[in-house]
Every structure is written in C-alpha cells, then in structure tokens.
Amino acid sequence: MKSTLIGKFPSSVSSGRVSFLSILLLAAGCAHNPDIRQGGDNFSGVTAKANADYIACIKDDIQGGIKTFTVEENGKTNLFIGSLDPDKASGLVELSGSAGEKRYSVHQRDAWYDKGRLIDAAMECSRA
C-alpha cells in the first residue's frame, strides 16, 4: 500500500493549478477596459442650466488643485477631470441637448475613494 502525505500534491496537479491561476489572472487583466465610460460608477440625468453655468458649478464644487479640461465638439460639452485621455481621467461629465433640457452623464473612476464627490457635484449642480 502506497501512502501519501496530506498537503503534498503530485507535481502534475500543483503545476496544473499554477497554470490555471495564471491563465485566469491574465484573462481578468485583458478584460479590463480602462476607458472611464465603461466603468460602473456613473449617473445620468437632466438639467435646465446653461452648459457654461453647469460646468462652472461642477468645477467650483470639486476644487482643490484638481486639473479640469473642457472640450466642446458637435454640440456636446465634455469636462474631463485629471486628464484629457479617457483611459487616464479620474472623471468625465458629458453634457448634450437642446436649450430647454440637457442630458448629462457623469463617470467617476474609483468613486469609493472620495465617496462619489464628482457624481454628487453633477447631481447637485443639475438642480436649477
């Protein structure tokens, strides 16, 4: 009768485990999309404020040495927080629509870190 020690695995089993874990971690890393618009921390709503007033309100609320970049194109205003690159920005507010009612979307990377400060600012500033 052949005895084995508890806790010891044959080398083929332990190397199989290592291979499986390596593949799993690699797949998880490849599945990550850094574009801020693809993250889970976001909110959408409407505002009656003018674009400039809405964006200025958000900038005032998130002050503290944080760089912001405003880009206007095709009737849409984007406020990037931290970087113009959506893969590196810590936040993004997109504002579009007609003069009467404008739709906004706010996206924040790692909102848990500052308790969703950008999302809260976008919601508060949307109120007339």
Secondary structure, 3 states (H helix, E strand, C coil): CCCCCCCCCCHHHHHHHHHHHHHHHHHHHHHCCCCHHHCCCEEEEEECCCHHHHHHHHHHHCCCCCCEEEEEECCEEEEEECCCCCCCCCEEEEEEECCCCEEEEEEECCCCCCCCHHHHHHHHHHCC
